């Protein structure tokens, strides 16, 4: 079974001093799946907040973790 990490450039984060920072964010890590398609489905099913926060799933970057 494989493990995948999902990253997005959508949204912003804040530094400890409160400054807004534009960077990439880890959306989640999915384990025990056969492929990337199965991983995105599992990610969405287990993390309803992704849809609620209105992230564009089509923009996610997905990398297999070896």
N, CA, C and O atoms as a MOPAC input file, in Angstrom:
PM7 MOZYME 1SCF
protein

 N      0.84300 1    -1.18100 1     0.00000 1
 C      0.00000 1     0.00000 1     0.00000 1
 C      0.88600 1     1.24200 1     0.00000 1
 O      2.04100 1     1.20800 1     0.42400 1
 N      0.31000 1     2.33400 1    -0.48800 1
 C      1.08200 1     3.56400 1    -0.66700 1
 C      0.61200 1     4.67900 1     0.25500 1
 O     -0.44500 1     4.60500 1     0.88000 1
 N      1.45000 1     5.72400 1     0.31300 1
 C      1.16000 1     6.90700 1     1.13000 1
 C      1.34000 1     8.14200 1     0.24200 1
 O      2.30100 1     8.22300 1    -0.52300 1
 N      0.40200 1     9.11700 1     0.34400 1
 C      0.44800 1    10.33500 1    -0.46200 1
 C      0.28800 1    11.57700 1     0.41500 1
 O     -0.37800 1    11.54500 1     1.45000 1
 N      0.91200 1    12.66400 1    -0.02000 1
 C      0.75400 1    13.95800 1     0.64500 1
 C      0.09600 1    14.91400 1    -0.34800 1
 O      0.43000 1    14.91900 1    -1.53300 1
 N     -0.84200 1    15.72200 1     0.14800 1
 C     -1.54800 1    16.70400 1    -0.67300 1
 C     -1.17000 1    18.10600 1    -0.21900 1
 O     -1.18600 1    18.41500 1     0.97300 1
 N     -0.82600 1    18.95600 1    -1.19600 1
 C     -0.36800 1    20.31800 1    -0.92700 1
 C     -1.18000 1    21.28300 1    -1.78100 1
 O     -1.58900 1    20.94100 1    -2.89100 1
 N     -1.41500 1    22.49600 1    -1.26400 1
 C     -2.12300 1    23.52200 1    -2.02500 1
 C     -1.41800 1    24.86800 1    -1.87700 1
 O     -0.77200 1    25.14000 1    -0.86500 1
 N     -1.55400 1    25.69400 1    -2.89400 1
 C     -1.05000 1    27.07300 1    -2.80800 1
 C     -2.19200 1    28.02900 1    -2.46300 1
 O     -1.97500 1    29.23200 1    -2.31900 1
 N     -3.40000 1    27.49500 1    -2.33300 1
 C     -4.54700 1    28.32700 1    -1.95000 1
 C     -4.45900 1    28.69600 1    -0.47800 1
 O     -3.94000 1    27.93800 1     0.34100 1
 N     -4.96900 1    29.86100 1    -0.16300 1
 C     -5.00800 1    30.29300 1     1.22800 1
 C     -3.69500 1    30.91000 1     1.66900 1
 O     -2.72100 1    30.94000 1     0.91700 1
 N     -3.68200 1    31.39400 1     2.87700 1
 C     -2.50300 1    32.03100 1     3.45800 1
 C     -2.30900 1    31.52400 1     4.87300 1
 O     -3.22100 1    30.97100 1     5.48700 1
 N     -1.11800 1    31.72000 1     5.37000 1
 C     -0.83300 1    31.38900 1     6.75800 1
 C     -0.32000 1    32.65200 1     7.44400 1
 O     -0.05700 1    33.66600 1     6.79700 1
 N     -0.18500 1    32.57100 1     8.74800 1
 C      0.28900 1    33.72000 1     9.52000 1
 C      1.50400 1    33.31700 1    10.34000 1
 O      1.54500 1    32.23800 1    10.93200 1
 N      2.48100 1    34.19500 1    10.36300 1
 C      3.68800 1    33.95600 1    11.15400 1
 C      3.37800 1    34.19600 1    12.62700 1
 O      2.31900 1    34.73100 1    12.95600 1
 N      4.28700 1    33.80600 1    13.51700 1
 C      4.06200 1    34.04200 1    14.94700 1
 C      3.84600 1    35.51700 1    15.29700 1
 O      3.17700 1    35.82200 1    16.28500 1
 N      4.40500 1    36.43900 1    14.49800 1
 C      4.21200 1    37.86300 1    14.79600 1
 C      2.95900 1    38.43700 1    14.12900 1
 O      2.69800 1    39.63700 1    14.22500 1
 N      2.17700 1    37.57200 1    13.44900 1
 C      0.92200 1    38.00500 1    12.85900 1
 C      1.00600 1    38.44400 1    11.40900 1
 O     -0.00800 1    38.83700 1    10.83100 1
 N      2.18600 1    38.38900 1    10.80400 1
 C      2.33200 1    38.76600 1     9.39500 1
 C      1.72700 1    37.69100 1     8.49600 1
 O      1.91100 1    36.49700 1     8.73300 1
 N      1.01000 1    38.12200 1     7.47300 1
 C      0.43500 1    37.17900 1     6.51700 1
 C      1.52900 1    36.68400 1     5.57600 1
 O      2.32700 1    37.47100 1     5.06700 1
 N      1.55600 1    35.38200 1     5.35500 1
 C      2.58700 1    34.77100 1     4.53100 1
 C      1.91300 1    33.95500 1     3.43700 1
 O      1.04100 1    33.13200 1     3.71400 1
 N      2.31800 1    34.18700 1     2.20100 1
 C      1.81200 1    33.39000 1     1.07800 1
 C      2.78700 1    32.23500 1     0.86000 1
 O      3.95200 1    32.44000 1     0.51800 1
 N      2.29100 1    31.03600 1     1.06100 1
 C      3.12900 1    29.85700 1     0.87800 1
 C      2.24500 1    28.65800 1     0.56600 1
 O      1.02400 1    28.78500 1     0.47100 1
 N      2.85500 1    27.51900 1     0.41200 1
 C      2.10000 1    26.30400 1     0.16500 1
 C      1.79200 1    25.65300 1     1.50900 1
 O      2.55500 1    25.77500 1     2.46800 1
 N      0.65900 1    24.96000 1     1.55600 1
 C      0.21300 1    24.34000 1     2.79600 1
 C     -0.06700 1    22.85700 1     2.57700 1
 O     -0.57100 1    22.45100 1     1.53000 1
 N      0.26300 1    22.07500 1     3.56400 1
 C     -0.08200 1    20.65500 1     3.53000 1
 C     -1.55700 1    20.54300 1     3.89700 1
 O     -1.98900 1    21.01700 1     4.94800 1
 N     -2.31300 1    19.91300 1     3.02200 1
 C     -3.73800 1    19.67900 1     3.27200 1
 C     -3.92800 1    18.38200 1     4.04100 1
 O     -4.77900 1    18.30000 1     4.92700 1
 N     -3.14800 1    17.38400 1     3.70900 1
 C     -3.27200 1    16.12400 1     4.42100 1
 C     -2.36700 1    15.04900 1     3.87200 1
 O     -1.79100 1    15.18200 1     2.79200 1
 N     -2.25300 1    13.98800 1     4.63400 1
 C     -1.49300 1    12.80300 1     4.23900 1
 C     -2.43100 1    11.61200 1     4.32300 1
 O     -3.15600 1    11.44000 1     5.30300 1
 N     -2.40400 1    10.79600 1     3.28000 1
 C     -3.27900 1     9.62200 1     3.20400 1
 C     -2.40500 1     8.38000 1     3.09700 1
 O     -1.45700 1     8.33800 1     2.31200 1
 N     -2.73300 1     7.37600 1     3.89200 1
 C     -1.96400 1     6.12700 1     3.90600 1
 C     -2.85500 1     4.94800 1     3.53200 1
 O     -4.08300 1     5.03000 1     3.56800 1
 N     -2.20600 1     3.86700 1     3.18000 1
 C     -2.88300 1     2.58500 1     2.90100 1
 C     -3.85500 1     2.66300 1     1.73800 1
 O     -4.99300 1     2.20300 1     1.83600 1
 N     -3.40000 1     3.25200 1     0.62700 1
 C     -4.19300 1     3.30000 1    -0.60000 1
 C     -3.35800 1     2.73100 1    -1.74900 1
 O     -2.13500 1     2.63000 1    -1.65300 1
 N     -4.03900 1     2.36100 1    -2.83300 1
 C     -3.34900 1     1.75400 1    -3.97200 1
 C     -2.76900 1     2.78200 1    -4.93400 1
 O     -1.71200 1     2.56700 1    -5.52700 1
 N     -3.48800 1     3.92700 1    -5.08600 1
 C     -3.04500 1     4.90700 1    -6.08100 1
 C     -3.53500 1     6.31000 1    -5.72000 1
 O     -4.21700 1     6.50700 1    -4.71400 1
 N     -3.17200 1     7.27400 1    -6.55900 1
 C     -3.51600 1     8.67200 1    -6.31200 1
 C     -5.02300 1     8.90700 1    -6.33300 1
 O     -5.52800 1     9.68200 1    -5.52100 1
 N     -5.74300 1     8.26900 1    -7.22500 1
 C     -7.19700 1     8.44500 1    -7.29300 1
 C     -7.87400 1     7.97500 1    -6.00400 1
 O     -8.77300 1     8.63800 1    -5.48600 1
 N     -7.44000 1     6.84700 1    -5.50600 1
 C     -7.98900 1     6.33200 1    -4.25000 1
 C     -7.61000 1     7.25900 1    -3.08700 1
 O     -8.38700 1     7.44100 1    -2.15000 1
 N     -6.41700 1     7.83600 1    -3.16000 1
 C     -5.94400 1     8.73600 1    -2.10000 1
 C     -6.79300 1     9.99700 1    -2.01000 1
 O     -7.15900 1    10.40400 1    -0.90700 1
 N     -7.11900 1    10.63300 1    -3.14400 1
 C     -7.91500 1    11.87300 1    -3.10500 1
 C     -9.31600 1    11.58200 1    -2.58100 1
 O     -9.87700 1    12.38400 1    -1.83400 1
 N     -9.88100 1    10.45200 1    -2.96400 1
 C    -11.20400 1    10.09000 1    -2.46400 1
 C    -11.18700 1     9.90500 1    -0.95100 1
 O    -12.07600 1    10.38700 1    -0.24900 1
 N    -10.17800 1     9.20900 1    -0.45700 1
 C    -10.06400 1     8.97500 1     0.97900 1
 C     -9.81900 1    10.29300 1     1.72100 1
 O    -10.37400 1    10.51600 1     2.79700 1
 N     -8.98700 1    11.16100 1     1.14500 1
 C     -8.71000 1    12.46000 1     1.76100 1
 C     -9.99400 1    13.24800 1     1.96400 1
 O    -10.22900 1    13.78300 1     3.04700 1
 N    -10.82500 1    13.32300 1     0.93400 1
 C    -12.06400 1    14.10200 1     0.99500 1
 C    -13.07200 1    13.45400 1     1.95700 1
 O    -13.72000 1    14.15100 1     2.73900 1
 N    -13.19800 1    12.15100 1     1.90000 1
 C    -14.14100 1    11.45500 1     2.79300 1
 C    -13.78100 1    11.61500 1     4.26100 1
 O    -14.66400 1    11.72300 1     5.11200 1
 N    -12.49600 1    11.63100 1     4.55900 1
 C    -12.05800 1    11.71800 1     5.95500 1
 C    -11.87900 1    13.15000 1     6.45200 1
 O    -11.63200 1    13.36400 1     7.63900 1
 N    -12.00000 1    14.13500 1     5.55400 1
 C    -11.76000 1    15.53200 1     5.92000 1
 C    -12.79600 1    16.44800 1     5.28200 1
 O    -12.49600 1    17.15900 1     4.32300 1
 N    -14.00500 1    16.43000 1     5.80900 1
 C    -15.09800 1    17.22900 1     5.25100 1
 C    -14.79200 1    18.71800 1     5.25500 1
 O    -15.35200 1    19.46100 1     4.45000 1
 N    -13.91900 1    19.16700 1     6.14100 1
 C    -13.58700 1    20.58500 1     6.23300 1
 C    -12.96600 1    21.11200 1     4.93800 1
 O    -13.02200 1    22.31400 1     4.67700 1
 N    -12.37100 1    20.22900 1     4.12000 1
 C    -11.76500 1    20.66700 1     2.85900 1
 C    -12.82900 1    21.26000 1     1.93900 1
 O    -12.61200 1    22.31200 1     1.33800 1
 N    -13.97000 1    20.59600 1     1.82700 1
 C    -15.08300 1    21.09600 1     1.00900 1
 C    -15.70100 1    22.31100 1     1.67700 1
 O    -15.99100 1    23.30400 1     1.00900 1
 N    -15.90400 1    22.24600 1     2.98300 1
 C    -16.49600 1    23.36400 1     3.72300 1
 C    -15.66900 1    24.63800 1     3.58800 1
 O    -16.22100 1    25.73700 1     3.54700 1
 N    -14.35100 1    24.49200 1     3.51800 1
 C    -13.45600 1    25.65500 1     3.39200 1
 C    -13.34300 1    26.13600 1     1.94400 1
 O    -12.68700 1    27.14100 1     1.67000 1
 N    -13.98300 1    25.41800 1     1.02200 1
 C    -14.04100 1    25.77400 1    -0.39700 1
 C    -12.68700 1    25.74200 1    -1.10100 1
 O    -12.41800 1    26.56300 1    -1.97800 1
 N    -11.84200 1    24.79600 1    -0.71500 1
 C    -10.60500 1    24.58100 1    -1.45400 1
 C    -10.93700 1    24.02100 1    -2.83400 1
 O    -11.91000 1    23.28500 1    -2.99400 1
 N    -10.12500 1    24.37300 1    -3.82800 1
 C    -10.27500 1    23.85200 1    -5.18500 1
 C     -9.45800 1    22.56500 1    -5.27000 1
 O     -8.23900 1    22.60500 1    -5.43900 1
 N    -10.12300 1    21.44900 1    -5.15300 1
 C     -9.45600 1    20.15100 1    -5.12000 1
 C     -8.64800 1    19.90600 1    -6.38900 1
 O     -7.62400 1    19.22500 1    -6.34900 1
 N     -9.09600 1    20.45100 1    -7.50400 1
 C     -8.38100 1    20.29600 1    -8.76700 1
 C     -7.01600 1    20.96100 1    -8.77300 1
 O     -6.18000 1    20.65000 1    -9.62300 1
 N     -6.77900 1    21.86500 1    -7.84600 1
 C     -5.49400 1    22.56500 1    -7.75300 1
 C     -4.51100 1    21.88400 1    -6.80000 1
 O     -3.35800 1    22.30600 1    -6.70100 1
 N     -4.94800 1    20.84000 1    -6.10000 1
 C     -4.06400 1    20.16300 1    -5.15700 1
 C     -2.89700 1    19.51000 1    -5.89500 1
 O     -3.05600 1    18.95500 1    -6.98200 1
 N     -1.73500 1    19.59000 1    -5.28000 1
 C     -0.57600 1    18.83600 1    -5.76300 1
 C     -0.51100 1    17.57700 1    -4.92400 1
 O     -0.71700 1    17.62100 1    -3.71100 1
 N     -0.22500 1    16.46000 1    -5.56100 1
 C     -0.19200 1    15.18100 1    -4.87000 1
 C      1.13900 1    14.49600 1    -5.16400 1
 O      1.54400 1    14.36900 1    -6.32000 1
 N      1.80500 1    14.06200 1    -4.11100 1
 C      3.07800 1    13.37500 1    -4.24300 1
 C      3.04500 1    12.08800 1    -3.44300 1
 O      2.55500 1    12.05300 1    -2.31500 1
 N      3.57200 1    11.03300 1    -4.04100 1
 C      3.70400 1     9.79200 1    -3.30400 1
 C      4.88400 1     9.92100 1    -2.34600 1
 O      5.95300 1    10.40000 1    -2.72400 1
 N      4.68000 1     9.49500 1    -1.11800 1
 C      5.73700 1     9.50200 1    -0.11500 1
 C      6.34400 1     8.10500 1    -0.11600 1
 O      5.65100 1     7.10900 1     0.09100 1
 N      7.61100 1     8.05400 1    -0.34700 1
 C      8.29700 1     6.74600 1    -0.44200 1
 C      9.03500 1     6.46000 1     0.84800 1
 O      9.67400 1     5.41600 1     0.97500 1

